[in-house]
Amino acid sequence: MQIEDRAVLITGANRGIGRAFVTEALARGARKVYAGVRAPEAVDAELAENPRVELLRMDITEHGSVRDAAETARDTALVINNAGVAVFGSVLEGSMVDARRVFETNVFGTWAVARSFASSLKEHRGALVNVVSAISWFSPPQNGAYAASKAAQWSLTNSMRLELAPHGVLVQGVHFGAVDTDFAKDYTGPKITADEVATMSLEGVEAGRTEVLVDEPSRLAKAALTDVPDVAPSNG
């Protein structure tokens, strides 16, 4: 689908990857960008005062909030499911409260947005973009809950694609490694920019691509899915 002259909704739009998606959608000629944020009053002036941007108070973990947003933004043709959270800790000893919060946001929040906007996407024969992660395909130490939530999000993305394709709706999953945002501020390895994620994703939307692997780590992670797990129990 072409983004020019279409209405786009982006969750978690105030910073990081979400903010980059706002900029890229506007650059591609979006008629309107609905910027889903939890606190519109805290958004900076550049975003709040843009005449083509409409701020929506939207917490994807509160399904009433999501339904209200879908009612307001009924002309939406492209939904970008970007909002998410992460926690660090052992899957065996870490906080289950934190783990549930991760799943409520990354899995059920993403799910709620897709359900609430499905009618609009079908009407406009539009597209749904789920911002997943390369971590959907591996589980690093002390990040298992986040990895599990992203694996579930990937599976949901595949299910959504099957259900929406007969209605002319593209469903795209976006995967990448470390991105230079607040989330990865303590990571010292190579990082790509949020702009790279947004640009490659929306290029993919306009080209009809159902999966976008933004960087080499995401491509390697996808290719490694057929490998045999190499961690065995110790005999010591």
Backbone torsions as a table, in degrees:
resi	resn	phi	psi	omega
1	MET	NA	151.1	175.7
2	GLN	-90.4	137.5	-177.1
3	ILE	-84.5	-25.2	-178.5
4	GLU	-55.6	130.5	177.3
5	ASP	67.4	18.1	176.4
6	ARG	-106.8	160.7	174.3
7	ALA	-95.9	134.9	-174.9
8	VAL	-124.1	136.3	172.8
9	LEU	-113.6	133.1	-178.7
10	ILE	-128.7	124.0	176.4
11	THR	-89.2	152.1	-177.0
12	GLY	59.7	45.4	-167.4
13	ALA	-87.4	-2.7	-170.9
14	ASN	-82.8	-18.2	-178.0
15	ARG	-157.6	172.9	174.0
16	GLY	58.5	-135.7	-176.8
17	ILE	-64.3	-39.0	178.9
18	GLY	-59.3	-44.3	179.1
19	ARG	-64.4	-37.9	177.6
20	ALA	-63.9	-36.6	176.8
21	PHE	-64.8	-38.4	176.7
22	VAL	-58.6	-50.4	-178.7
23	THR	-59.4	-44.2	-176.6
24	GLU	-70.3	-39.1	178.0
25	ALA	-63.0	-42.3	177.6
26	LEU	-63.7	-40.6	179.8
27	ALA	-64.2	-28.2	179.7
28	ARG	-89.7	8.9	170.7
29	GLY	90.7	18.4	177.4
30	ALA	-55.7	134.4	179.2
31	ARG	-67.0	-39.6	179.3
32	LYS	-148.9	143.2	172.4
33	VAL	-118.8	116.9	171.8
34	TYR	-84.1	114.8	-177.8
35	ALA	-97.9	103.6	179.5
36	GLY	-79.4	117.8	-178.5
37	VAL	-139.7	151.6	-179.9
38	ARG	-75.2	-29.7	-177.2
39	ALA	-134.8	86.0	-179.2
40	PRO	-57.2	-31.7	-177.9
41	GLU	-67.5	-16.5	-178.6
42	ALA	-97.3	-0.4	-177.9
43	VAL	-75.4	142.1	-178.0
44	ASP	-69.4	161.9	-172.7
45	ALA	-63.3	-36.7	-178.4
46	GLU	-57.0	-40.7	178.9
47	LEU	-79.5	-45.6	-174.3
48	ALA	-65.0	-30.2	-173.9
49	GLU	-98.9	2.4	178.1
50	ASN	-71.5	124.3	-174.7
51	PRO	-66.8	-18.0	179.2
52	ARG	-97.0	5.3	179.5
53	VAL	-113.8	130.9	173.7
54	GLU	-117.5	119.3	179.7
55	LEU	-76.6	133.4	175.4
56	LEU	-120.6	126.5	173.7
57	ARG	-71.0	115.6	-169.8
58	MET	-149.9	116.2	172.5
59	ASP	-113.7	111.7	-172.0
60	ILE	-69.8	-10.5	175.4
61	THR	-85.8	-8.2	176.8
62	GLU	-109.3	103.0	-170.0
63	HIS	-65.8	-26.4	173.5
64	GLY	-64.0	-39.4	177.3
65	SER	-63.0	-40.1	179.4
66	VAL	-67.1	-42.4	178.8
67	ARG	-63.5	-39.5	177.8
68	ASP	-63.0	-40.7	179.0
69	ALA	-63.5	-41.1	179.3
70	ALA	-65.2	-33.9	178.1
71	GLU	-68.7	-39.4	179.1
72	THR	-70.0	-41.5	-172.1
73	ALA	-102.9	52.8	-175.0
74	ARG	-71.5	-12.4	178.2
75	ASP	-91.5	8.3	-176.9
76	THR	-65.2	128.5	177.1
77	ALA	-109.1	-20.5	-179.6
78	LEU	-134.1	122.5	176.5
79	VAL	-110.9	129.3	176.6
80	ILE	-114.6	105.4	179.8
81	ASN	-81.3	88.4	-175.1
82	ASN	-106.6	-31.2	-173.9
83	ALA	-58.6	138.5	178.8
84	GLY	-169.1	165.5	177.8
85	VAL	-135.6	162.8	177.5
86	ALA	-141.0	148.5	171.3
87	VAL	-132.8	157.8	179.5
88	PHE	-117.3	141.5	179.0
89	GLY	157.5	164.0	179.4
90	SER	-66.8	139.8	176.3
91	VAL	-73.0	-17.8	-179.9
92	LEU	-97.6	-25.0	-176.3
93	GLU	-124.6	-7.7	-178.5
94	GLY	-77.4	177.9	-175.7
95	SER	-72.9	124.1	174.5
96	MET	-74.0	-26.3	175.8
97	VAL	-62.7	-45.7	178.1
98	ASP	-64.7	-40.4	-179.8
99	ALA	-62.6	-41.3	178.9
100	ARG	-65.0	-35.9	178.3
101	ARG	-64.0	-39.1	177.7
102	VAL	-62.5	-45.3	-179.8
103	PHE	-69.6	-37.3	178.1
104	GLU	-60.4	-36.3	-179.0
105	THR	-83.6	-60.2	-170.1
106	ASN	-71.3	-32.3	-177.1
107	VAL	-100.8	-64.4	-174.3
108	PHE	-72.0	-30.8	175.8
109	GLY	-66.7	-48.4	175.4
110	THR	-56.9	-42.6	-179.4
111	TRP	-62.3	-46.6	-178.5
112	ALA	-62.2	-40.5	179.1
113	VAL	-63.3	-46.1	-179.6
114	ALA	-61.5	-43.4	179.7
115	ARG	-63.4	-43.6	-175.2
116	SER	-70.2	-30.1	-177.8
117	PHE	-100.3	2.4	-175.8
118	ALA	-59.3	-42.6	-178.3
119	SER	-61.6	-43.3	179.2
120	SER	-64.8	-41.5	-179.8
121	LEU	-64.6	-39.3	177.2
122	LYS	-65.2	-43.7	-178.3
123	GLU	-60.1	-40.1	-175.5
124	HIS	-97.3	3.7	-177.8
125	ARG	47.1	55.8	-171.6
126	GLY	-99.8	-141.6	-175.2
127	ALA	-148.6	149.7	175.5
128	LEU	-121.8	125.4	177.5
129	VAL	-113.2	121.7	173.4
130	ASN	-104.6	120.3	178.4
131	VAL	-83.1	101.6	-174.7
132	VAL	-96.4	-117.0	179.4
133	SER	170.7	154.8	171.7
134	ALA	-62.8	-23.0	-178.1
135	ILE	-69.8	-7.8	173.0
136	SER	-66.7	-14.3	-175.6
137	TRP	-113.4	4.1	174.1
138	PHE	-155.8	165.3	-175.8
139	SER	-129.4	97.5	179.0
140	PRO	-74.2	155.3	177.8
141	PRO	-57.7	142.5	176.5
142	GLN	65.4	17.6	177.3
143	ASN	-141.5	27.6	-172.7
144	GLY	-68.0	-37.7	-178.9
145	ALA	-65.4	-43.5	178.3
146	TYR	-63.8	-44.1	179.2
147	ALA	-61.0	-42.3	179.8
148	ALA	-64.3	-38.5	179.5
149	SER	-66.7	-36.5	179.7
150	LYS	-74.3	-32.6	173.6
151	ALA	-63.3	-41.6	177.3
152	ALA	-65.2	-39.0	179.0
153	GLN	-64.2	-39.3	176.5
154	TRP	-60.9	-45.7	179.0
155	SER	-61.5	-43.5	176.7
156	LEU	-59.9	-41.2	179.4
157	THR	-58.4	-42.9	179.1
158	ASN	-64.7	-39.2	178.1
159	SER	-66.9	-43.1	178.6
160	MET	-61.3	-38.5	179.8
161	ARG	-60.6	-44.1	-179.0
162	LEU	-64.6	-37.0	-177.8
163	GLU	-77.9	-32.0	-174.6
164	LEU	-92.8	-22.3	-177.9
165	ALA	-56.4	-42.4	179.3
166	PRO	-62.8	-15.4	179.3
167	HIS	-98.7	9.8	177.9
168	GLY	79.0	19.7	-178.7
169	VAL	-103.6	126.0	175.0
170	LEU	-79.9	134.4	172.5
171	VAL	-119.9	121.3	-176.2
172	GLN	-117.0	135.1	169.7
173	GLY	-104.1	132.6	-179.0
174	VAL	-112.2	126.6	-176.9
175	HIS	-125.9	143.2	-179.1
176	PHE	-163.3	165.5	175.8
177	GLY	-90.3	-131.2	-176.7
178	ALA	-75.6	135.2	179.9
179	VAL	-121.5	143.1	-177.1
180	ASP	-77.0	79.4	177.2
181	THR	-134.1	178.1	179.0
182	ASP	-58.9	-34.1	-178.4
183	PHE	-58.9	-38.0	-175.5
184	ALA	-106.3	24.8	-174.4
185	LYS	-63.6	-27.3	-179.0
186	ASP	-93.1	-1.2	179.7
187	TYR	-83.6	130.6	-173.2
188	THR	-101.6	-2.2	179.8
189	GLY	-82.4	-175.0	179.9
190	PRO	-62.2	143.6	178.9
191	LYS	-134.9	148.5	169.6
192	ILE	-97.0	173.8	179.9
193	THR	-95.0	156.9	175.0
194	ALA	-62.0	-33.4	178.6
195	ASP	-61.5	-37.4	178.5
196	GLU	-62.6	-41.4	178.7
197	VAL	-60.7	-51.1	-176.8
198	ALA	-63.8	-42.9	-178.4
199	THR	-63.3	-48.6	-177.9
200	MET	-66.9	-36.7	179.0
201	SER	-64.1	-50.1	-176.3
202	LEU	-73.3	-28.5	168.7
203	GLU	-59.7	-41.2	179.4
204	GLY	-66.0	-38.2	177.1
205	VAL	-59.9	-47.1	-177.5
206	GLU	-70.3	-22.3	178.4
207	ALA	-94.8	-3.6	178.6
208	GLY	80.1	25.3	-177.6
209	ARG	-86.6	130.8	-177.2
210	THR	-86.2	-17.5	178.0
211	GLU	-141.3	134.0	178.9
212	VAL	-123.7	119.3	175.7
213	LEU	-104.0	104.4	-166.5
214	VAL	-72.3	-36.4	-171.7
215	ASP	-136.4	176.9	-178.5
216	GLU	-63.5	-42.0	177.2
217	PRO	-56.7	-38.9	178.9
218	SER	-68.9	-37.1	178.7
219	ARG	-68.5	-39.2	177.8
220	LEU	-66.9	-40.2	179.6
221	ALA	-63.4	-42.3	178.5
222	LYS	-64.3	-42.6	-178.2
223	ALA	-66.4	-27.0	-176.6
224	ALA	-81.8	-1.4	-176.4
225	LEU	-60.8	-25.6	-179.7
226	THR	-87.2	-4.3	179.8
227	ASP	-70.2	154.0	173.8
228	VAL	-82.6	132.0	177.2
229	PRO	-52.6	136.6	-172.0
230	ASP	-107.1	15.7	179.0
231	VAL	-107.9	119.0	180.0
232	ALA	-116.4	154.1	178.3
233	PRO	-64.0	145.2	179.5
234	SER	-72.9	144.7	175.4
235	ASN	-94.1	2.7	-176.1
236	GLY	-77.7	NA	NA
